[in-house]
Amino acid sequence: MHDRNGKRPAPDELRCRQLQAMAENLCNSANRFRDDGKYAIASSLYHHAIATAEKIVCNGDPNPVLERIRQNQAAMLKTQSMGK
């Protein structure tokens, strides 16, 4: 994998990209299960997405992937509690 300038990214940068992609994929899968009403599966996937996103180092900045996952998880919990 190369960046736009044709250079290979540093191993840490590559690992960060991989973790971000994995966290986003887990979150997208969780969203689909949430939309289908399968809250137990969605909750588990959100948990794994958060655990993965927490491994991403953002140089002290808030992790936008982690924040987005937490927002989606909160929306699921709200929907789930309204359905009871």
C-alpha angles and dihedrals in degrees: 000000000000133000124235092278093055094252124130113244119244114265091250091052092048091049090050091053091048093050091047092051091047093049092048092048091050090049092049090051090049090051091054092050090046090053089051091052094248094133099165092058092042091050092052092049092049089051091053092044091053092047090052094045091051088064091062112100113214101180093257094310122122109271106243093198091054092048092050092050092049090050091052091047091051090050090053092050090050092049091046094050092048090054094057 
